[in-house]
Amino acid sequence: MKNQNPDLELHLINTTFNAKDAFEILIDLLDHKINFHKCKKLSNDLKHIEGEEYSDRITALKEEKKRLVTFYNTMDHSKNVYVNSLVQLQMVDSVVEEEA
């Protein structure tokens, strides 16, 4: 449920790159997100806290990375690539799960 705080949109990437640069930026972004979730998962594991969402997210990000690599390997490298990444932030109330 949204509260009264305003939302925010960040235009993280909004430009044209050569194929190699676009690939490098996106691979670095995916690698950073994968490493972030691995660190969170390790922290939870060390504290004996269950965190299946981290494992699921790591798997999903690795699949996205594979899709990106396949796209890069099959694309025409003489062409430029337009990359648009909009990040939308919305303030939400914390969701507290009720115990059964």
Long-range contacts (C-beta under 8 A, 24 or more apart in sequence): 1-92, 1-93, 2-90, 2-91, 2-92, 2-93, 3-91, 3-92, 3-93, 5-91, 6-91, 7-88, 7-89, 7-90, 7-91, 8-88, 8-89, 9-86, 9-87, 9-88, 9-89, 10-86, 10-87, 10-88, 10-89, 11-85, 11-86, 12-85, 12-86, 12-87, 13-83, 13-84, 13-85, 14-83, 14-84, 14-85, 14-86, 15-82, 15-83, 16-80, 16-81, 16-82, 16-83, 17-80, 17-81, 17-83, 18-80, 18-81, 19-72, 19-75, 19-76, 19-77, 19-79, 19-80, 19-81, 20-77, 22-81, 22-83, 23-68, 23-72, 25-83, 26-68, 26-83, 27-65, 27-68, 27-69, 30-61, 30-64, 30-65, 30-68, 31-65, 33-61, 34-58, 34-61, 34-62, 34-65, 37-61
